[in-house]
Amino acid sequence: MDDVILVLNSGSSSIKFSVFGDSSDHLELKVRGQIEGLYASPRFVAKNSAAQEIASQKWGGGTQLGHDGAIGYLTEFLSSQGEESRLIAVGHRVVHGGHEFSYPTVLSPQVLAKLERLIPLAPLHQPHNLLPIRLITKRRPELPQVACFDTAFHRAQDELAQRFALPSSITDRGVRRYGFHGLSYEYIASVLPGFEPKASSGRVVIAHLGNGASMCAVHAGKSVATTMGFTAADGLPMGTRCGAIDPGVLIYLMDELKMDARAIEEVIYQQSGLLGVSGISSDMRILLNSPEPRAKLAIDLFVYRIGRELGSLAAALGGLEALVFTGGIGEHAAIIRERVCRDAGWLGVELDVTANEQGGPRVSSKSSPVSVWIIPTNEELMIARHTRRVIRTAAIAA
């Protein structure tokens, strides 16, 4: 009988899942998919490791499946995939681990209570990450569950890199730079030695560019600095998030436009970024194909901010030996990579145009002082690795 690990990434209206077979020291993707539209026109799709659709389901427009119904349906689907598989654990992506949780952790009522107290630090993500944990506990209380945190990778940073210049009375309440996309950065750092061993032990900037976008300075596999801060709205402009903004702008919105906290939250998370600047779309593919001047403006601003942050992160590292692109835009938008690399010529980046158009993995010239790579990220595999290690360690300790 094959042991399998289920990985869940739960949002407000969708649950993404992956199933990995655990064979000796090898994790093999078996199935991946998602249930979206949980509260309006739910849709389910599952694909095998070759990206071939193996199952799908749609519910009526008035159906509210909800997270509970989605977990129930997913449980039944997994059970139907064969009697030869045994679910041994569930790994969860949890956005916020706060200052306490620096490593993947076996979930217990005590741990869950602590994570719930972190909801004010990530109100748009944390509640939805934690809900499936409670639902699975009710259905399968004996099944081990592991929380893997998007913030954990950045806990290695120096205290100075994590601190705001605020009174200690505020800092002590947990108001500090946490950073996110940590599971993605950790995965890239773990596989980079297979691409370039020398750079992997040196100074690297990883650009995770997608609908959510951030960058991270990594030295010898450890996070040194990152663009996201207290929330995942900081740093680069994103699909609908504004990125770094003068806090005085928020005060202006309150005083002059009479906006309350929820209205401001809607602006900075849902109405800004590529969508807000372009007035067209949050999708980089659409903007790249648009003749509209505002689409060009949104792209120009995105590239400009990447260049600004790259210089800042290189300064935090004291130099740069490699640049890695990952995420949907980073992996697939050749023109964005080209523009970023040309702007970074002062850092020693020399682009190989042909290699970049062909998708790499190396897209810098052989003579480039700074090597440049395209490496697809795999946060799900990282979660599965952590989950397997944690439950094995717990079993030995028991």
Buried (B, 14 or more C-beta within 10 A) or exposed (E): EEBBBBBBBBBEBBBBBBBBBBEEEEBBBBBBBBBBBBEEBBBBBBBBBEEEEEBEEEBEEEBEBBBBBBBBBBBEBBEEBEEEBEBBBBBBBBBBBBEEBBEBBBBEEEBBEBBEEBBEBBEBBBEBBBBBBBBBBEEEEEEBBBBBBBBBBBBBBEEEBBBEEEEEEEBEEBBBBBBBBBBBBBBBBBBBEEBBEEBBBBBBBBBBBBBBBBBBBBBEBEBBBBBBBBBBBBBBBBBBBBBBBEEEEBEEBBEEEEBEEEEBBEBBBBBBBBBBBBEBBBBBEEBBEBEEEEBBBBBEBBBBBBBBBBBBBBEBBEEBBBBBBBBBBBBBBBEBBBBBBBBBEEBBBBBBEEBBEEEBBBBBBEEBEBBBBBBBBBBBBBBBBBBBEBBEEEEEEE
